[in-house]
């Protein structure tokens, strides 16, 4: 089984406080997830800000005919700098998602780094090649556009 990774960087013309406050509120996740994924937060009493050790449960449809349970844990948080979530139960053998935030002259540079592994050996590798990677890229492209709608587009470099 292979561990796959990708990185997405986005400039956001807003203050660190505004961007950080948005991303550390779990209630905002559905607003940056494509509607076709039918993202639903199942956790009750989750609070309005993430914290290390927090467990969040979801239901999501990565494919139109597939509805899956997903549990993540926020494993690290450094206020205003980064937070990391890891899957505890769900569709991946491994899911490690780093969210980094850095102030720049134009606002914030947000970097997502994702490491993931698909179960089922060569069948999982085949699935990644055929559709999983593409689906993840679509998810992050959608999120990129939604963030531009919410915070504005940054100037091209």
C-alpha positions, 0 to 999 in steps of 0.5 A, a space after each residue: 500500500 502506498 501513502 499518497 500526498 498532495 498540497 494546496 496553497 491559497 492566498 486569502 486577502 483577510 486578517 489572520 484572526 478572521 481566517 483562523 476563526 473561520 477554520 477553527 469552527 467545525 460548523 463551517 465545514 459544510 459551507 466549504 464542502 461540495 453539496 454533492 458530498 452531502 456532508 453532515 456533522 453528527 457530533 453533538 456538543 462539539 463546541 465552536 472552536 477546535 481543540 487538541 483531542 477533539 473528536 468530530 464525527 461526520 457522514 459524507 458521500 464521496 460517490 453518489 451511491 456511497 454514504 460513509 461514516 468518518 471520525 476525525 480527531 484534532 491531534 494538534 493545534 498551535 493558535 494562529 499557526 496550524 492545526 492537524 486532523 487525523 482520521 480515526 474511522 472512515 474510508 482511508 487506512 490513513 488520513 493526516 491533514 495539516 492546515 497551516 496559516 502564515 501572514 503575508 503582505 497580502 493577507 494570509 497564505 493557507 497551506 493544506 498538506 494531506 497524506 492518505 492511504 487507501 485500503 485494499 492493496 493494489 485495488 486501493 491503488 487502482 481506485 486512487 488512480 481512477 477516481 479517489 485522487 481526482 475526487 480529492 482534488 475536486 473537493 479542494 478546488 471547490 473549497 478554494 473557490 468557496 474561500 474566494 467567495 467568502 474572503 475575496 480572491 488574492 492577487 496573482 503572484 
